[in-house]
Amino acid sequence: MTDLDLIDRKIVAELMADATQPVARIADRAGLSQTPCWKRIQKLEATGVLTARVALADPAKLGFGLTVFVGIEAPDHSPEWRETFLAAVESIPGIMECWRMAGEMDYLLRVAVQDMTAYDGLYKRLTDAVPIKNVTSHFAMERMKYTTAYPVDTRNR
């Protein structure tokens, strides 16, 4: 973990919980006045601790009722293959996340699509774009826990 002091950790925790809250509320909870709090937020953004402020949406209410975790086994590990794979992944909107892994699979994708037909189209688009040794799809039945907030320690150490 980066060397964030207690105040910075409190600010980050508050923003992860609700980035729309006023700076005055964040400042109060972090034990600061508004101006120093705002300056700290700007510094946290400038140093890359805070990477974005976004709104989270319910995928089902947007028509993305199917979540698929896709394991990819690469046919080779050349820079050229990785570049082609990354370009394909970045060009397909339904691929929400892509992780390079250690272990049995080389890459893990989180995919959000409308339904099985849409997933089949995404699968074909991906496998047409880049050679893949093996694809293993795991279909999510229920999201039981979800958070985007990291468990930042907001206690004084």
MARKOL-854149 format. One record per residue: residue number from 1; residue in three letters; chain; x, y, z of N, C-alpha, C in turn. Coordinates in steps of 0.05 Angstrom, whole numbers, plus 32768, in hexadecimal, padded with zeros to 4 digits. Last residue first. Layout:
BEGIN
<mardren NUM,'ALA','A',<X,Y,Z>,<X,Y,Z>,<X,Y,Z>>
...
This chain:
BEGIN
<mardren 157,'ARG','A',<7FC1,8056,8104>,<7FD3,8040,810A>,<7FE7,8048,811E>>
<mardren 156,'ASN','A',<7F7D,8063,8104>,<7F97,806E,810A>,<7FAA,8058,8112>>
<mardren 155,'ARG','A',<7F56,8046,80CF>,<7F5D,8049,80EC>,<7F79,8055,80EE>>
<mardren 154,'THR','A',<7F49,803A,809D>,<7F45,8056,80A5>,<7F49,8059,80C3>>
<mardren 153,'ASP','A',<7F61,8012,806C>,<7F61,8015,8089>,<7F5F,8032,8091>>
<mardren 152,'VAL','A',<7F38,8000,8036>,<7F4D,8012,8040>,<7F4A,8015,805E>>
<mardren 151,'PRO','A',<7F23,7FD4,8012>,<7F21,7FD7,802F>,<7F38,7FE7,803B>>
<mardren 150,'TYR','A',<7F0A,7FF4,7FD6>,<7F1F,7FE4,7FE4>,<7F1D,7FE8,8002>>
<mardren 149,'ALA','A',<7ECE,7FF2,7FB6>,<7EDD,8000,7FCA>,<7EF1,7FED,7FD7>>
<mardren 148,'THR','A',<7EAC,7FD8,7F96>,<7EC3,7FE4,7F88>,<7ED5,7FF2,7F9C>>
<mardren 147,'THR','A',<7E8C,7F9A,7FA1>,<7E94,7FB5,7FAA>,<7EAA,7FBF,7F98>>
<mardren 146,'TYR','A',<7E5F,7F67,7FAB>,<7E6C,7F78,7F97>,<7E73,7F92,7FA4>>
<mardren 145,'LYS','A',<7E46,7F26,7FB2>,<7E53,7F3D,7FBE>,<7E61,7F4C,7FA8>>
<mardren 144,'MET','A',<7E27,7F08,7F8F>,<7E21,7F07,7FAB>,<7E2F,7F1D,7FBB>>
<mardren 143,'ARG','A',<7E08,7F02,7F54>,<7E1D,7F12,7F61>,<7E16,7F14,7F7E>>
<mardren 142,'GLU','A',<7DFA,7EC4,7F37>,<7DF1,7ED8,7F4A>,<7E0A,7EE7,7F54>>
<mardren 141,'MET','A',<7E10,7EA8,7F0C>,<7DF4,7EA4,7F12>,<7DE9,7EBB,7F24>>
<mardren 140,'ALA','A',<7E3F,7EB0,7ED9>,<7E36,7EB8,7EF4>,<7E18,7EB4,7EF7>>
<mardren 139,'PHE','A',<7E60,7E7F,7EB5>,<7E49,7E91,7EB5>,<7E40,7E97,7ED1>>
<mardren 138,'HIS','A',<7E9D,7E7A,7E99>,<7E8F,7E74,7EB2>,<7E79,7E89,7EB4>>
<mardren 137,'SER','A',<7EC1,7E5E,7E63>,<7EAE,7E71,7E6C>,<7EA0,7E68,7E85>>
<mardren 136,'THR','A',<7F00,7E59,7E48>,<7EEE,7E4C,7E5C>,<7EDB,7E62,7E67>>
<mardren 135,'VAL','A',<7F25,7E4D,7E10>,<7F13,7E60,7E1C>,<7F01,7E50,7E2F>>
<mardren 134,'ASN','A',<7F66,7E43,7DF6>,<7F4F,7E39,7E04>,<7F3F,7E50,7E10>>
<mardren 133,'LYS','A',<7F86,7E5F,7DD0>,<7F89,7E42,7DD3>,<7F71,7E36,7DE1>>
<mardren 132,'ILE','A',<7F76,7E8D,7D9E>,<7F74,7E86,7DBB>,<7F76,7E68,7DBD>>
<mardren 131,'PRO','A',<7F84,7EC2,7D72>,<7F85,7EA5,7D77>,<7F86,7EA0,7D95>>
<mardren 130,'VAL','A',<7F55,7EF7,7D6A>,<7F6F,7EEE,7D74>,<7F6F,7ED0,7D79>>
<mardren 129,'ALA','A',<7F23,7F01,7D53>,<7F37,7F16,7D53>,<7F53,7F0D,7D5A>>
<mardren 128,'ASP','A',<7F02,7ED6,7D5B>,<7F09,7EDD,7D3F>,<7F20,7EF1,7D3E>>
<mardren 127,'THR','A',<7EFD,7ED7,7D91>,<7F0C,7EC1,7D86>,<7F12,7EC5,7D68>>
<mardren 126,'LEU','A',<7EDE,7F07,7D96>,<7EF8,7F04,7DA3>,<7F08,7EEE,7D96>>
<mardren 125,'ARG','A',<7EB0,7EFB,7D79>,<7EC0,7F12,7D72>,<7EDC,7F10,7D7D>>
<mardren 124,'LYS','A',<7E9D,7ECE,7D95>,<7EA5,7ECB,7D78>,<7EB7,7EE3,7D70>>
<mardren 123,'TYR','A',<7E91,7EE6,7DC6>,<7EA4,7ECF,7DC4>,<7EAF,7ECD,7DA8>>
<mardren 122,'LEU','A',<7E69,7F0A,7DB7>,<7E82,7F14,7DC2>,<7E98,7EFF,7DC0>>
<mardren 121,'GLY','A',<7E41,7EE5,7DA7>,<7E4D,7EF9,7D94>,<7E67,7F04,7D9D>>
<mardren 120,'ASP','A',<7E38,7ECB,7DD7>,<7E42,7EBC,7DC0>,<7E4E,7ECE,7DAB>>
<mardren 119,'TYR','A',<7E23,7EF5,7DF5>,<7E3D,7EEA,7DFC>,<7E49,7EDA,7DE5>>
<mardren 118,'ALA','A',<7DF3,7EFD,7DDA>,<7E07,7F12,7DDA>,<7E23,7F08,7DE1>>
<mardren 117,'THR','A',<7DDB,7ECC,7DE7>,<7DE0,7ED3,7DCB>,<7DF5,7EE9,7DC9>>
<mardren 116,'MET','A',<7DD7,7ED0,7E1F>,<7DE9,7EBC,7E13>,<7DEF,7EC2,7DF6>>
<mardren 115,'ASP','A',<7DD4,7F18,7E2D>,<7DCB,7EFD,7E2F>,<7DDE,7EEA,7E21>>
<mardren 114,'GLN','A',<7DF0,7F49,7E32>,<7DD3,7F48,7E36>,<7DCA,7F2B,7E3C>>
<mardren 113,'VAL','A',<7E2E,7F49,7E5A>,<7E1E,7F49,7E41>,<7E00,7F46,7E47>>
<mardren 112,'ALA','A',<7E6C,7F50,7E73>,<7E50,7F57,7E78>,<7E42,7F59,7E5E>>
<mardren 111,'VAL','A',<7EA5,7F2D,7E89>,<7E94,7F35,7E73>,<7E78,7F3B,7E7C>>
<mardren 110,'ARG','A',<7EE5,7F2B,7E9D>,<7ECA,7F2D,7EA7>,<7EBA,7F3A,7E91>>
<mardren 109,'LEU','A',<7F19,7EFD,7E8F>,<7F08,7F13,7E86>,<7EEF,7F13,7E97>>
<mardren 108,'LEU','A',<7F5B,7EEB,7E99>,<7F3F,7EE8,7EA3>,<7F30,7F01,7E9C>>
<mardren 107,'TYR','A',<7F90,7EC6,7E7C>,<7F81,7EDF,7E7F>,<7F65,7ED8,7E8A>>
<mardren 106,'ASP','A',<7FA6,7E93,7E84>,<7FB8,7EAA,7E7F>,<7FAA,7EC5,7E83>>
<mardren 105,'MET','A',<7F9A,7E61,7EB5>,<7F91,7E71,7E9E>,<7FA4,7E89,7E9C>>
<mardren 104,'GLU','A',<7FB7,7E48,7EDE>,<7FAD,7E38,7EC8>,<7FA4,7E49,7EB0>>
<mardren 103,'GLY','A',<7FE7,7E7B,7EEF>,<7FD9,7E63,7EF5>,<7FCE,7E56,7EDC>>
<mardren 102,'ALA','A',<7FDB,7EC1,7EEE>,<7FEF,7EAB,7EF2>,<7FDE,7E92,7EF9>>
<mardren 101,'MET','A',<7FBE,7EEE,7EBE>,<7FBE,7EDD,7ED5>,<7FD6,7ECB,7ED7>>
<mardren 100,'ARG','A',<7FA5,7F2C,7EAD>,<7FB9,7F18,7EA6>,<7FBF,7F08,7EBF>>
<mardren 99,'TRP','A',<7F62,7F3F,7EA5>,<7F78,7F3B,7EB7>,<7F8B,7F26,7EAC>>
<mardren 98,'CYS','A',<7F31,7F6C,7E93>,<7F44,7F57,7E89>,<7F5C,7F57,7E9B>>
<mardren 97,'GLU','A',<7EED,7F7F,7E94>,<7F07,7F7E,7EA0>,<7F17,7F68,7E93>>
<mardren 96,'MET','A',<7EC3,7F81,7E6F>,<7EC5,7F96,7E83>,<7EE0,7F97,7E91>>
<mardren 95,'ILE','A',<7EB0,7F78,7E31>,<7EC5,7F6F,7E42>,<7ECB,7F86,7E56>>
<mardren 94,'GLY','A',<7E8B,7F93,7E11>,<7E81,7F81,7E26>,<7E96,7F76,7E38>>
<mardren 93,'PRO','A',<7EAA,7FAE,7DE8>,<7E9F,7FBC,7DFF>,<7E95,7FAA,7E16>>
<mardren 92,'ILE','A',<7EE5,7FA0,7DCC>,<7ECC,7F93,7DD2>,<7EBF,7F9F,7DEB>>
<mardren 91,'SER','A',<7F17,7FB6,7DC8>,<7F04,7FBD,7DB3>,<7EE8,7FB2,7DB9>>
<mardren 90,'GLU','A',<7F37,7FA1,7DF0>,<7F2F,7FBD,7DF2>,<7F1A,7FC5,7DDE>>
<mardren 89,'VAL','A',<7F3D,7F6D,7DDB>,<7F2F,7F71,7DF4>,<7F26,7F8E,7DF6>>
<mardren 88,'ALA','A',<7F5D,7F79,7DAD>,<7F43,7F6C,7DAB>,<7F32,7F71,7DC3>>
<mardren 87,'ALA','A',<7F8B,7F8E,7DC6>,<7F7B,7F9E,7DB3>,<7F5F,7F93,7DAF>>
<mardren 86,'LEU','A',<7F9B,7F61,7DE3>,<7F93,7F7A,7DF1>,<7F82,7F8C,7DDF>>
<mardren 85,'PHE','A',<7FA8,7F3E,7DB8>,<7F94,7F37,7DCB>,<7F89,7F50,7DDA>>
<mardren 84,'THR','A',<7FD2,7F5B,7DA0>,<7FBA,7F55,7D90>,<7FA3,7F4E,7DA3>>
<mardren 83,'GLU','A',<7FF7,7F5B,7DCA>,<7FED,7F74,7DBF>,<7FD3,7F70,7DAF>>
<mardren 82,'ARG','A',<7FFF,7F24,7DD1>,<7FF4,7F34,7DE7>,<7FE8,7F4E,7DDD>>
<mardren 81,'TRP','A',<8017,7F16,7DA0>,<7FFD,7F0B,7DA7>,<7FF0,7F1B,7DBD>>
<mardren 80,'GLU','A',<8046,7F35,7DA4>,<8033,7F3A,7D8E>,<8017,7F2F,7D95>>
<mardren 79,'PRO','A',<8061,7F20,7DD0>,<8057,7F3B,7DD1>,<8042,7F41,7DBC>>
<mardren 78,'SER','A',<804C,7EDB,7DDC>,<805C,7EF0,7DCE>,<8050,7F0B,7DD2>>
<mardren 77,'HIS','A',<8039,7EAD,7DF0>,<803B,7EC3,7E02>,<804D,7ED9,7DF6>>
<mardren 76,'ASP','A',<8005,7E84,7DD2>,<8021,7E8B,7DD7>,<8021,7EA4,7DE7>>
<mardren 75,'PRO','A',<7FD0,7E7A,7DDB>,<7FDF,7E66,7DCC>,<7FFD,7E6B,7DCD>>
<mardren 74,'ALA','A',<7FB3,7E84,7E1C>,<7FC0,7E8F,7E04>,<7FCF,7E78,7DF5>>
<mardren 73,'GLU','A',<7F76,7E7A,7E37>,<7F90,7E6E,7E36>,<7F9D,7E76,7E1B>>
<mardren 72,'ILE','A',<7F48,7E9D,7E5E>,<7F55,7E9B,7E44>,<7F70,7E8E,7E48>>
<mardren 71,'GLY','A',<7F0A,7E9B,7E7D>,<7F26,7E95,7E7F>,<7F32,7E90,7E64>>
<mardren 70,'VAL','A',<7ED9,7EC7,7E8E>,<7EE4,7EB8,7E77>,<7F02,7EB5,7E7C>>
<mardren 69,'PHE','A',<7E9D,7ECF,7EAC>,<7EB9,7ED0,7EB1>,<7EC6,7EBD,7E9D>>
<mardren 68,'VAL','A',<7E64,7EF4,7E9D>,<7E74,7EDD,7E96>,<7E91,7EE2,7E9E>>
<mardren 67,'THR','A',<7E23,7F09,7EAA>,<7E3F,7F0D,7EB0>,<7E4E,7EF3,7EAC>>
<mardren 66,'LEU','A',<7DEA,7F22,7E8E>,<7DFB,7F0A,7E90>,<7E18,7F13,7E94>>
<mardren 65,'GLY','A',<7DCC,7F50,7E89>,<7DC3,7F3C,7E9C>,<7DD5,7F24,7E9F>>
<mardren 64,'PHE','A',<7DCB,7F8B,7E7A>,<7DE2,7F78,7E7A>,<7DDD,7F63,7E8F>>
<mardren 63,'GLY','A',<7DA5,7FB2,7E7D>,<7DA1,7F9E,7E69>,<7DB9,7F8A,7E67>>
<mardren 62,'LEU','A',<7DA8,7FD4,7EA7>,<7DB1,7FDE,7E8D>,<7DAF,7FCA,7E77>>
<mardren 61,'LYS','A',<7D99,7FB5,7ED0>,<7D87,7FCB,7EC9>,<7D8F,7FD9,7EB0>>
<mardren 60,'ALA','A',<7DC6,7F94,7ED4>,<7DAC,7F88,7ECC>,<7D99,7F9E,7EC3>>
<mardren 59,'PRO','A',<7DEE,7FB7,7EE8>,<7DF0,7FAC,7ECD>,<7DD5,7FA1,7EC3>>
<mardren 58,'ASP','A',<7DE7,7FF2,7F08>,<7DDD,7FD7,7F0A>,<7DDD,7FCB,7EEE>>
<mardren 57,'ALA','A',<7E21,801C,7F0C>,<7E07,8016,7F02>,<7E00,7FF8,7F06>>
<mardren 56,'LEU','A',<7E46,8050,7F2A>,<7E42,8033,7F26>,<7E25,802E,7F1F>>
<mardren 55,'ALA','A',<7E6A,8087,7F11>,<7E51,807D,7F1C>,<7E4F,805F,7F16>>
<mardren 54,'VAL','A',<7EAD,809B,7F24>,<7E99,8090,7F12>,<7E7F,808B,7F21>>
<mardren 53,'ARG','A',<7EEB,80B5,7F21>,<7ED2,80B7,7F31>,<7EBC,80B0,7F1E>>
<mardren 52,'ALA','A',<7F2D,8098,7F21>,<7F15,80A2,7F13>,<7EFE,80A5,7F28>>
<mardren 51,'THR','A',<7F5A,8090,7F41>,<7F5C,808D,7F24>,<7F44,8097,7F14>>
<mardren 50,'LEU','A',<7F7F,80A1,7F76>,<7F64,80A2,7F6C>,<7F65,80A3,7F4E>>
<mardren 49,'VAL','A',<7FB6,809C,7F70>,<7FA8,808C,7F84>,<7F8A,808A,7F7D>>
<mardren 48,'GLY','A',<7FCF,80BD,7F4C>,<7FC4,80A4,7F42>,<7FB8,8092,7F57>>
<mardren 47,'THR','A',<7FE0,80EF,7F5A>,<7FF3,80D9,7F5E>,<7FE8,80BE,7F56>>
<mardren 46,'ALA','A',<7FB2,810D,7F4E>,<7FCB,8112,7F3F>,<7FDF,80FB,7F42>>
<mardren 45,'GLU','A',<7F8E,80FA,7F75>,<7F89,80F6,7F58>,<7FA3,80F9,7F48>>
<mardren 44,'LEU','A',<7FA7,810C,7FA3>,<7FA1,80EF,7FA0>,<7F9B,80E8,7F83>>
<mardren 43,'LYS','A',<7FA6,8143,7F99>,<7FC0,8135,7F9A>,<7FBC,8117,7F97>>
<mardren 42,'GLN','A',<7F6E,814C,7F9C>,<7F7D,8152,7F83>,<7F98,8143,7F82>>
<mardren 41,'ILE','A',<7F67,813E,7FD2>,<7F59,812F,7FBD>,<7F67,8133,7FA2>>
<mardren 40,'ARG','A',<7F85,8167,7FEA>,<7F8D,814B,7FED>,<7F80,8139,7FD7>>
<mardren 39,'LYS','A',<7F67,8193,7FDB>,<7F82,8191,7FD2>,<7F8D,8175,7FD4>>
<mardren 38,'TRP','A',<7F38,8188,7FF8>,<7F37,8189,7FDB>,<7F53,8186,7FCF>>
<mardren 37,'CYS','A',<7F4C,818C,802C>,<7F41,8173,8023>,<7F41,8172,8004>>
<mardren 36,'PRO','A',<7F5B,81C2,802F>,<7F6F,81AE,8031>,<7F66,8192,8027>>
<mardren 35,'THR','A',<7F24,81D7,8028>,<7F3A,81DD,8015>,<7F51,81C8,8017>>
<mardren 34,'GLN','A',<7F03,81C3,8054>,<7EFE,81BD,8038>,<7F16,81C1,8025>>
<mardren 33,'SER','A',<7F28,81A7,808C>,<7F16,81BB,8080>,<7F15,81B5,8062>>
<mardren 32,'LEU','A',<7F25,8163,80A8>,<7F32,817A,809A>,<7F1E,8190,8094>>
<mardren 31,'GLY','A',<7F14,8130,80B6>,<7F20,8142,80CA>,<7F2F,8159,80BE>>
<mardren 30,'ALA','A',<7EF9,8110,8095>,<7F16,810C,8095>,<7F23,811E,80AA>>
<mardren 29,'ARG','A',<7EC6,8122,809A>,<7ECB,8107,80A2>,<7EE9,8100,80A3>>
<mardren 28,'ASP','A',<7ECC,8156,8085>,<7EC3,8152,80A0>,<7ECA,8136,80AA>>
<mardren 27,'ALA','A',<7EDA,814A,8050>,<7EED,8158,8061>,<7EE6,8154,807E>>
<mardren 26,'ILE','A',<7EAB,8133,803E>,<7EC4,8123,803E>,<7ED8,812F,8051>>
<mardren 25,'ARG','A',<7E89,815F,8043>,<7E84,8147,8052>,<7E9D,8135,8054>>
<mardren 24,'ALA','A',<7EA2,8183,801F>,<7E9E,818B,803B>,<7E99,8172,804C>>
<mardren 23,'VAL','A',<7E9D,816A,7FEE>,<7EB8,816B,7FFA>,<7EB5,8173,8018>>
<mardren 22,'PRO','A',<7E62,8141,7FE9>,<7E70,815B,7FE9>,<7E8B,815A,7FF7>>
<mardren 21,'GLN','A',<7E60,8103,7FC6>,<7E5C,8113,7FDE>,<7E6C,812D,7FDD>>
<mardren 20,'THR','A',<7E6C,80E3,7F9B>,<7E5B,80FA,7F96>,<7E57,810C,7FAF>>
<mardren 19,'ALA','A',<7E87,80B6,7FA9>,<7E97,80CC,7F9D>,<7E86,80E5,7F97>>
<mardren 18,'ASP','A',<7E83,808D,7FDB>,<7E70,809F,7FCD>,<7E80,80B7,7FC2>>
<mardren 17,'ALA','A',<7EAC,8069,7FE7>,<7E90,8063,7FF0>,<7E7C,8074,7FE1>>
<mardren 16,'MET','A',<7ED8,8081,7FD2>,<7ED1,8067,7FC8>,<7EB4,8060,7FD0>>
<mardren 15,'LEU','A',<7ED9,80AF,7FF2>,<7ED4,80B2,7FD5>,<7ECC,8097,7FC9>>
<mardren 14,'GLU','A',<7EE5,8099,8024>,<7ECC,80A8,8020>,<7EC5,80AA,8002>>
<mardren 13,'ALA','A',<7F18,8082,801A>,<7F01,8071,8022>,<7EE7,807F,801E>>
<mardren 12,'VAL','A',<7F35,80B1,800F>,<7F32,809C,7FFA>,<7F1A,808B,8001>>
<mardren 11,'ILE','A',<7F32,80CA,8041>,<7F27,80D8,8029>,<7F22,80C3,8013>>
<mardren 10,'LYS','A',<7F4C,80A5,8061>,<7F30,80AC,8067>,<7F23,80B9,804E>>
<mardren 9,'ARG','A',<7F7F,80A7,804B>,<7F70,808E,804A>,<7F53,8093,804F>>
<mardren 8,'ASP','A',<7F8E,80DC,8056>,<7F8B,80D4,803A>,<7F7A,80BA,8038>>
<mardren 7,'ILE','A',<7F8F,80D7,808F>,<7F7C,80EA,8082>,<7F78,80E2,8065>>
<mardren 6,'LEU','A',<7FB9,80B2,8097>,<7F9E,80AC,80A0>,<7F89,80BE,8092>>
<mardren 5,'ASP','A',<7FE3,80B1,805B>,<7FDE,80B6,8078>,<7FC0,80B1,807E>>
<mardren 4,'LEU','A',<7FFD,8081,8031>,<7FE9,8095,8035>,<7FE5,8098,8053>>
<mardren 3,'ASP','A',<8029,8064,8012>,<802B,8071,802C>,<8017,8088,802E>>
<mardren 2,'THR','A',<8009,802D,7FF1>,<8018,8046,7FF1>,<8017,8052,800D>>
<mardren 1,'MET','A',<8011,7FE8,8000>,<8000,8000,8000>,<8012,8019,8000>>
